[in-house]
Amino acid sequence: MKYTITGATGHLGREVVKELSKLTDSKNIRLAVRSPQKAEDFAKAGYEVMHSDYYDVPSMVEAFTGTDVLIYIPSITYNVSKRIEEFENSLEAMKEAGVKHLVDVTFMADQANNPFQLTGYYAYLPARLASSKLSYAVVKNSLYADPLVPYLPELIARGNVIYPVGDQAMSFISRKDSAEAIANVAVRPYLRDKGQIYLLTQEKNYNMVELSRIMTEVTGEKIGYQPVSLEEFADIYWAEGDGDELASMYKAAAMGLMDGVTDDFTRITGHTPQNMKDFLAENYKK
């Protein structure tokens, strides 16, 4: 079997390569990447690396040819129309390359009333796949726990979690756990060939009081919860270029749209996901 991973040099993509390598030989894994130079470490380790650009269908056809299972990790863009264009180009390339099986990686914010700026893409995706002739599975991630680790020093300095979500909870999963589940879905036909839709989460969600208490325990620093308004949150992170986008996501969370919890990870892997306290304790360094 030949497994091809798009977006393999990103944070999640690199974790997927690691986890998939535990389940199949590296010679069975191909990395389809826009910038092969970013995958030089993988090439030196014996992985097949091929150039593939979401806006260059012939490059994708070449990269996808001979693929049994494609693991599709989208690009990082908040532009819905571009995300859809990239996926439509990828479907065209898959058809030309003869790819039959797809594991599509997406996000939980796909409800019709979800105000997150990328929801249009996430909602379109499963319906688009249902009308395709592919055998596929959709793997939806909850919020990544990973960005909380480098965020902790700022929260310690502020003394508070400031997410504008009120009394609502949010669900999380680590990239490593997500990658393990994705790899298992890819190599097990019974998990991926019937249009299954999975949501990867930890065993429970966390409201911000619970989350701040865990952060306090892990860091030894007092962190409370004092939410700012959506407008204030967008202004605080405007300079980083994604303030409005993040604010729209937390608006969804404040509506109770980001708190889903499932046992899908356990059913896929056979063990429970790492909980938030253990994850933060393992990765936080003072």
LUMTOR-432177 format. One record per residue: residue number from 1; x, y negated, z negated of N, C-alpha, C in turn. Coordinates in steps of 0.02 Angstrom, whole numbers. Atoms other than C-alpha are relative to their C-alpha. Example, Ala and Ser with C-alpha at 12.3 -4.5 7.8 and 13.67 -1.06 7.14 Angstrom:
<pts>
(1 (45 59 0) (615 225 -390) (45 -60 0))
(2 (-42 59 3) (684 53 -357) (-39 -55 -37))
</pts>
This chain:
<pts>
(1 (42 60 0) (0 0 0) (44 -62 0))
(2 (-35 64 -1) (59 -175 41) (-45 -53 -31))
(3 (36 53 36) (4 -314 -77) (33 -67 17))
(4 (-25 67 -16) (23 -495 -21) (-31 -50 -47))
(5 (22 50 48) (11 -638 -145) (11 -70 29))
(6 (-9 70 -19) (-21 -817 -92) (13 -41 -63))
(7 (-15 42 59) (37 -959 -205) (45 34 -50))
(8 (-39 -42 46) (166 -840 -277) (54 -37 -38))
(9 (-51 37 37) (286 -976 -333) (-29 -47 -52))
(10 (32 40 51) (159 -1065 -443) (3 34 -68))
(11 (-2 -27 68) (138 -1039 -630) (-36 68 -4))
(12 (37 -64 1) (4 -904 -610) (29 50 48))
(13 (-27 -45 -50) (78 -832 -452) (60 38 -24))
(14 (-60 -33 25) (244 -794 -535) (-18 54 -52))
(15 (22 -50 49) (153 -705 -677) (-31 60 35))
(16 (31 -55 -37) (53 -603 -551) (53 45 31))
(17 (-55 -40 -28) (214 -548 -465) (29 45 -54))
(18 (-29 -40 55) (284 -490 -632) (-46 58 -19))
(19 (47 -52 23) (127 -395 -682) (-13 52 54))
(20 (10 -48 -54) (100 -317 -511) (60 46 8))
(21 (-61 -40 -5) (280 -258 -513) (3 56 -51))
(22 (4 -54 50) (238 -153 -666) (-43 57 25))
(23 (49 -49 -23) (107 -59 -565) (17 29 69))
(24 (-22 -25 -65) (192 -38 -395) (71 -23 12))
(25 (-69 18 -15) (367 -46 -324) (3 -69 34))
(26 (-7 67 -28) (431 -218 -276) (0 -1 76))
(27 (-1 -2 -73) (452 -161 -96) (-70 -1 29))
(28 (69 2 -23) (262 -152 -86) (-32 -69 -8))
(29 (26 67 16) (243 -336 -135) (30 -52 48))
(30 (-21 53 -45) (250 -478 -10) (-23 -67 -29))
(31 (17 66 25) (252 -661 -61) (-10 -47 59))
(32 (16 47 -54) (165 -781 59) (0 -70 -29))
(33 (-11 64 34) (228 -954 12) (13 -55 50))
(34 (-10 57 -45) (231 -1127 90) (74 -19 2))
(35 (-71 19 4) (411 -1159 32) (42 60 -21))
(36 (-39 -60 18) (517 -999 41) (60 -15 -44))
(37 (-57 16 42) (662 -1091 -41) (-17 3 -74))
(38 (21 -4 69) (560 -1095 -201) (-5 73 -24))
(39 (5 -71 17) (555 -905 -195) (66 36 9))
(40 (-66 -31 -11) (741 -876 -174) (17 52 -53))
(41 (-14 -48 53) (750 -789 -342) (-35 67 13))
(42 (36 -61 -17) (617 -665 -285) (34 36 58))
(43 (-33 -30 -58) (705 -638 -118) (64 36 -21))
(44 (-62 -31 24) (869 -601 -208) (-15 63 -40))
(45 (19 -59 40) (775 -477 -318) (-30 55 44))
(46 (23 -52 -45) (718 -382 -163) (-71 -5 24))
(47 (69 10 -23) (543 -450 -135) (0 -28 71))
(48 (9 28 -67) (484 -487 41) (-33 -69 -7))
(49 (26 69 3) (457 -675 59) (-12 -25 71))
(50 (16 25 -66) (368 -751 208) (-32 -69 -5))
(51 (30 67 -3) (322 -929 255) (-74 6 17))
(52 (73 -1 -12) (134 -960 248) (-28 -67 -23))
(53 (28 66 14) (44 -1128 257) (-75 3 10))
(54 (72 -3 -5) (-142 -1145 223) (-28 -39 59))
(55 (23 40 -58) (-153 -1270 367) (34 21 65))
(56 (-33 -28 -59) (-55 -1163 490) (-21 73 5))
(57 (29 -68 -3) (-161 -1011 532) (49 51 29))
(58 (-47 -50 -25) (-29 -926 641) (52 22 -51))
(59 (-49 -20 51) (95 -931 496) (-32 49 -49))
(60 (34 -46 45) (-35 -847 385) (-12 67 33))
(61 (11 -63 -35) (-76 -717 517) (63 42 -3))
(62 (-64 -37 3) (108 -670 524) (14 26 -70))
(63 (-14 -20 69) (122 -666 335) (-48 54 -24))
(64 (51 -47 23) (-39 -566 313) (1 67 38))
(65 (1 -61 -41) (-9 -436 451) (33 58 -38))
(66 (-25 -59 36) (15 -263 376) (-21 2 -73))
(67 (22 3 69) (-68 -314 213) (-60 44 -12))
(68 (58 -39 20) (-184 -191 128) (-45 -40 -47))
(69 (37 39 49) (-237 -304 -17) (31 -70 -5))
(70 (-23 69 7) (-223 -494 -17) (-24 -28 -67))
(71 (17 36 62) (-218 -583 -185) (3 -74 16))
(72 (3 69 -21) (-276 -759 -146) (-2 -47 -59))
(73 (-4 52 51) (-218 -895 -265) (0 -66 37))
(74 (6 62 -39) (-273 -1066 -200) (54 -51 -18))
(75 (-47 54 13) (-167 -1222 -190) (-27 -43 -58))
(76 (21 46 54) (-173 -1354 -327) (-19 -66 32))
(77 (26 64 -26) (-282 -1493 -258) (-69 -9 -28))
(78 (67 15 25) (-436 -1580 -326) (-48 -20 56))
(79 (41 18 -58) (-503 -1611 -150) (-41 61 21))
(80 (44 -57 -14) (-653 -1496 -124) (3 20 74))
(81 (1 -16 -72) (-656 -1510 66) (65 33 22))
(82 (-64 -31 -18) (-471 -1468 77) (4 71 -27))
(83 (0 -68 28) (-492 -1318 -38) (-41 47 46))
(84 (42 -41 -44) (-633 -1254 73) (33 12 67))
(85 (-35 -8 -63) (-534 -1287 231) (56 51 -6))
(86 (-54 -48 11) (-386 -1191 160) (-27 71 -2))
(87 (27 -67 6) (-497 -1044 118) (-28 25 66))
(88 (26 -20 -65) (-585 -1043 286) (58 18 48))
(89 (-59 -17 -39) (-414 -1046 371) (27 68 -20))
(90 (-25 -64 25) (-362 -901 261) (-44 58 23))
(91 (46 -52 -24) (-518 -801 307) (12 14 74))
(92 (-14 -9 -72) (-481 -831 491) (64 40 9))
(93 (-64 -35 -6) (-302 -773 466) (-7 73 -23))
(94 (11 -69 23) (-359 -619 368) (-33 41 54))
(95 (35 -37 -53) (-476 -571 509) (48 17 57))
(96 (-47 -12 -55) (-341 -591 642) (53 51 -20))
(97 (-53 -45 24) (-215 -496 534) (-26 69 -18))
(98 (29 -65 16) (-336 -354 498) (-1 17 -74))
(99 (3 -12 72) (-339 -376 309) (-72 18 -19))
(100 (67 -24 18) (-486 -282 234) (-19 -12 -73))
(101 (13 3 72) (-468 -304 45) (28 -65 -29))
(102 (-18 65 27) (-463 -466 -53) (-13 -2 -75))
(103 (11 18 70) (-440 -513 -236) (6 -76 -3))
(104 (1 73 -2) (-490 -695 -249) (1 -28 -70))
(105 (-8 30 66) (-434 -798 -398) (-32 -69 -1))
(106 (37 62 3) (-548 -940 -449) (-11 -21 -72))
(107 (9 30 65) (-618 -1033 -600) (-73 3 -21))
(108 (67 -12 28) (-770 -1022 -713) (-50 -57 15))
(109 (44 58 -7) (-841 -1195 -670) (-37 2 66))
(110 (34 -9 -64) (-959 -1136 -533) (-76 -8 -4))
(111 (72 8 7) (-1133 -1178 -601) (-24 -58 44))
(112 (28 51 -45) (-1247 -1281 -489) (-3 -69 -32))
(113 (5 65 34) (-1261 -1418 -622) (66 -21 -33))
(114 (-64 16 32) (-1076 -1422 -668) (31 -62 33))
(115 (-26 62 -28) (-1002 -1598 -647) (74 -1 15))
(116 (-72 -2 -14) (-820 -1543 -632) (10 -12 75))
(117 (-9 23 -69) (-750 -1617 -472) (13 57 50))
(118 (-14 -56 -46) (-699 -1447 -399) (-56 52 2))
(119 (54 -50 3) (-863 -1358 -436) (-27 18 69))
(120 (25 -14 -67) (-918 -1375 -254) (37 57 33))
(121 (-40 -55 -27) (-775 -1259 -205) (-14 65 -37))
(122 (10 -61 39) (-800 -1136 -347) (-69 30 11))
(123 (67 -25 -13) (-986 -1123 -312) (-6 30 70))
(124 (1 -23 -70) (-959 -1101 -125) (33 69 8))
(125 (-43 -58 -12) (-831 -963 -144) (-36 68 -2))
(126 (31 -67 2) (-934 -811 -202) (-54 9 54))
(127 (51 -6 -52) (-1075 -850 -81) (32 10 68))
(128 (-35 -8 -64) (-952 -866 62) (27 71 7))
(129 (-27 -68 -4) (-872 -700 20) (-56 51 10))
(130 (56 -47 -7) (-1041 -614 6) (-23 6 73))
(131 (21 -2 -70) (-1073 -659 188) (56 24 46))
(132 (-56 -26 -40) (-903 -595 245) (-6 76 4))
(133 (-2 -73 -7) (-864 -417 296) (56 31 -40))
(134 (-55 -24 40) (-726 -400 170) (-24 43 -58))
(135 (9 -29 66) (-717 -283 22) (41 -44 -47))
(136 (-34 51 40) (-672 -399 -119) (-21 3 -73))
(137 (19 15 69) (-674 -447 -301) (19 -72 -13))
(138 (-12 69 21) (-684 -621 -375) (21 1 -73))
(139 (-25 3 69) (-580 -652 -532) (-1 -73 -21))
(140 (6 68 24) (-633 -809 -623) (39 -8 -66))
(141 (-35 16 62) (-516 -882 -752) (-40 -49 -41))
(142 (22 54 44) (-573 -979 -902) (57 -50 -5))
(143 (-53 49 7) (-465 -1125 -959) (66 34 -19))
(144 (-64 -28 19) (-280 -1084 -968) (19 -24 -70))
(145 (-25 18 66) (-214 -1079 -1145) (70 -31 4))
(146 (-71 19 -6) (-36 -1113 -1083) (12 -75 -8))
(147 (-15 72 7) (-48 -1304 -1066) (-7 -27 -70))
(148 (7 24 69) (-95 -1317 -1249) (67 -2 -36))
(149 (-65 -4 35) (83 -1271 -1300) (40 -65 8))
(150 (-37 63 -6) (173 -1422 -1224) (-40 -61 -22))
(151 (44 54 22) (24 -1529 -1276) (3 -10 -76))
(152 (1 2 73) (49 -1490 -1461) (38 -59 -30))
(153 (-35 58 29) (182 -1624 -1496) (-41 -65 5))
(154 (42 59 -6) (64 -1757 -1429) (-58 2 -50))
(155 (56 -7 47) (-79 -1690 -1535) (24 -11 -71))
(156 (-28 11 67) (34 -1688 -1688) (9 -76 -11))
(157 (-10 72 6) (79 -1870 -1654) (-66 -37 -8))
(158 (66 32 5) (-104 -1917 -1632) (-35 19 -65))
(159 (34 -25 59) (-158 -1812 -1780) (-67 31 14))
(160 (66 -25 -18) (-310 -1755 -1684) (-1 30 70))
(161 (23 -20 -66) (-376 -1655 -1538) (-50 -54 23))
(162 (42 56 -22) (-464 -1787 -1431) (-48 19 57))
(163 (43 -20 -56) (-558 -1683 -1301) (-72 -24 -11))
(164 (67 28 7) (-727 -1767 -1269) (-55 52 13))
(165 (48 -53 -11) (-834 -1611 -1288) (-50 8 -57))
(166 (49 -3 54) (-930 -1646 -1448) (6 64 -40))
(167 (0 -61 41) (-982 -1490 -1542) (1 64 42))
(168 (1 -58 -44) (-969 -1375 -1391) (67 38 -3))
(169 (-60 -43 -1) (-845 -1231 -1373) (26 7 71))
(170 (-31 -15 -65) (-725 -1188 -1232) (34 68 -4))
(171 (-32 -66 -5) (-656 -1021 -1174) (68 -6 33))
(172 (-69 3 -24) (-473 -986 -1139) (25 70 17))
(173 (-38 -61 -15) (-358 -854 -1066) (72 -22 15))
(174 (-69 17 -17) (-168 -853 -1051) (14 21 73))
(175 (-18 -19 -68) (-89 -847 -879) (26 71 4))
(176 (-27 -69 -1) (2 -687 -925) (-57 51 -3))
(177 (56 -47 3) (-160 -601 -974) (-41 -2 65))
(178 (35 6 -63) (-246 -669 -819) (36 41 54))
(179 (-39 -35 -51) (-105 -601 -710) (-4 75 -8))
(180 (5 -72 12) (-114 -430 -792) (-66 27 27))
(181 (65 -22 -24) (-299 -418 -754) (-3 -2 77))
(182 (0 6 -73) (-276 -480 -575) (38 57 32))
(183 (-41 -54 -28) (-139 -352 -542) (-37 67 -5))
(184 (37 -62 8) (-246 -211 -610) (-59 5 48))
(185 (54 0 -48) (-394 -261 -503) (27 15 70))
(186 (-29 -9 -67) (-281 -266 -350) (18 73 15))
(187 (-25 -68 -14) (-212 -89 -370) (-53 54 -11))
(188 (51 -50 14) (-374 -3 -421) (-62 -13 42))
(189 (55 13 -47) (-500 10 -278) (-69 -3 -34))
(190 (66 0 32) (-646 47 -395) (-14 -65 -37))
(191 (9 64 33) (-617 -122 -477) (-9 -58 49))
(192 (-3 57 -45) (-610 -225 -318) (-38 8 66))
(193 (28 -10 -67) (-708 -154 -172) (-75 -5 4))
(194 (73 3 -1) (-889 -188 -218) (-26 -70 -14))
(195 (22 68 12) (-897 -377 -230) (-6 -17 -73))
(196 (3 14 73) (-867 -376 -418) (21 -72 -14))
(197 (-19 67 23) (-858 -543 -506) (16 5 -75))
(198 (-24 -5 69) (-756 -549 -666) (13 -70 -28))
(199 (-18 61 35) (-734 -687 -795) (50 19 -55))
(200 (-52 -17 48) (-572 -677 -894) (1 -51 -57))
(201 (0 42 59) (-581 -745 -1071) (32 38 -58))
(202 (-17 -32 63) (-513 -712 -1243) (-64 27 -31))
(203 (58 -33 29) (-629 -618 -1360) (-52 -48 -29))
(204 (47 50 24) (-708 -778 -1426) (18 -67 29))
(205 (-14 69 -19) (-725 -960 -1377) (14 -40 -64))
(206 (-19 41 57) (-672 -1104 -1489) (-30 -70 7))
(207 (17 71 1) (-755 -1267 -1535) (62 -37 -23))
(208 (-62 37 11) (-632 -1407 -1564) (21 -3 -73))
(209 (-19 -5 71) (-639 -1396 -1754) (39 65 -11))
(210 (-35 -64 5) (-590 -1212 -1741) (69 -4 32))
(211 (-63 5 -36) (-455 -1251 -1613) (51 -42 -39))
(212 (-46 44 37) (-381 -1393 -1717) (25 35 -63))
(213 (-23 -36 59) (-375 -1281 -1871) (53 52 17))
(214 (-50 -48 -22) (-280 -1147 -1775) (65 -37 14))
(215 (-60 39 -15) (-159 -1280 -1713) (35 -23 -64))
(216 (-29 20 64) (-134 -1341 -1891) (37 58 -32))
(217 (-32 -59 29) (-95 -1165 -1951) (65 17 36))
(218 (-59 -20 -40) (28 -1132 -1809) (57 -50 -7))
(219 (-52 51 1) (121 -1298 -1816) (21 -22 -70))
(220 (-14 26 67) (111 -1334 -2002) (-12 -74 -6))
(221 (16 71 -1) (55 -1509 -1956) (-76 -9 2))
(222 (71 11 3) (-117 -1579 -1993) (-26 -27 67))
(223 (32 21 -63) (-218 -1588 -1832) (-76 6 -10))
(224 (72 0 8) (-401 -1637 -1843) (-35 -4 67))
(225 (37 8 -62) (-536 -1670 -1714) (-35 -68 -1))
(226 (30 66 -6) (-580 -1847 -1663) (-9 -14 75))
(227 (9 8 -73) (-655 -1849 -1487) (-3 -73 21))
(228 (8 65 -31) (-636 -2000 -1377) (-56 5 51))
(229 (52 -1 -52) (-763 -2049 -1245) (31 26 65))
(230 (-24 -23 -65) (-751 -1980 -1069) (40 -54 35))
(231 (-35 56 -32) (-700 -2152 -1007) (69 -11 -31))
(232 (-65 8 34) (-563 -2167 -1138) (48 55 20))
(233 (-42 -57 -18) (-499 -1994 -1097) (29 -10 70))
(234 (-23 11 -69) (-489 -2035 -911) (53 -54 2))
(235 (-48 55 1) (-397 -2197 -950) (67 23 -30))
(236 (-62 -22 33) (-272 -2111 -1066) (44 39 48))
(237 (-39 -43 -44) (-220 -1987 -931) (-1 -23 73))
(238 (2 27 -68) (-244 -2100 -780) (69 0 32))
(239 (-68 5 -27) (-56 -2124 -759) (27 67 24))
(240 (-23 -67 -21) (-32 -1935 -742) (-35 23 64))
(241 (30 -14 -65) (-146 -1936 -590) (-61 44 0))
(242 (58 -45 1) (-286 -1823 -649) (-48 -17 -56))
(243 (44 19 55) (-378 -1921 -783) (-73 9 16))
(244 (71 -6 -19) (-545 -1929 -690) (-20 73 9))
(245 (15 -70 -12) (-535 -1747 -639) (-7 38 -66))
(246 (4 -34 65) (-499 -1686 -816) (-61 -23 -39))
(247 (59 25 35) (-634 -1799 -887) (-63 33 26))
(248 (59 -34 -27) (-759 -1720 -768) (-6 72 -24))
(249 (1 -68 27) (-708 -1548 -831) (-25 1 -72))
(250 (22 2 69) (-732 -1598 -1012) (-72 -23 -6))
(251 (71 16 -2) (-899 -1674 -967) (-40 64 8))
(252 (32 -65 -9) (-947 -1500 -908) (2 39 -66))
(253 (-5 -35 64) (-883 -1428 -1072) (-49 -28 -51))
(254 (46 31 47) (-987 -1553 -1170) (-72 20 14))
(255 (67 -24 -18) (-1139 -1485 -1077) (-8 74 -16))
(256 (3 -71 17) (-1099 -1309 -1139) (12 46 59))
(257 (-9 -39 -62) (-1042 -1249 -967) (68 34 4))
(258 (-68 -28 -3) (-865 -1193 -1012) (13 47 -59))
(259 (-7 -40 61) (-898 -1077 -1159) (-14 74 10))
(260 (15 -70 -13) (-932 -910 -1074) (52 47 -28))
(261 (-45 -51 27) (-856 -755 -1155) (-22 68 26))
(262 (15 -67 -24) (-846 -580 -1081) (53 49 -27))
(263 (-50 -51 16) (-757 -416 -1113) (32 27 65))
(264 (-25 -23 -65) (-704 -406 -930) (75 16 -3))
(265 (-72 -14 4) (-518 -417 -973) (12 70 -30))
(266 (-9 -64 33) (-532 -267 -1089) (-22 57 46))
(267 (25 -52 -45) (-634 -167 -963) (48 12 58))
(268 (-48 -6 -55) (-503 -201 -829) (65 31 -23))
(269 (-68 -19 21) (-344 -172 -931) (1 56 -52))
(270 (2 -51 52) (-399 -56 -1072) (23 -25 -68))
(271 (-19 28 66) (-342 -173 -1212) (-26 -72 -4))
(272 (28 67 10) (-397 -338 -1286) (50 -54 20))
(273 (-46 55 -16) (-325 -506 -1231) (30 -29 -63))
(274 (-31 32 56) (-209 -603 -1343) (-45 -57 -25))
(275 (42 53 26) (-305 -718 -1460) (38 -66 -3))
(276 (-30 66 -4) (-273 -904 -1471) (55 -10 -53))
(277 (-50 11 53) (-181 -904 -1638) (65 37 16))
(278 (-60 -39 -16) (-61 -766 -1585) (36 -30 61))
(279 (-31 29 -59) (-32 -848 -1416) (39 -63 -18))
(280 (-35 62 18) (11 -1018 -1489) (60 14 -45))
(281 (-55 -16 46) (118 -942 -1627) (59 30 38))
(282 (-53 -33 -39) (216 -839 -1500) (38 -51 43))
(283 (-29 44 -49) (249 -986 -1384) (21 -69 -26))
(284 (-17 66 27) (261 -1141 -1495) (67 2 -36))
(285 (-64 8 34) (435 -1194 -1546) (5 -71 -27))
(286 (-5 67 29) (457 -1339 -1667) (62 -36 24))
</pts>
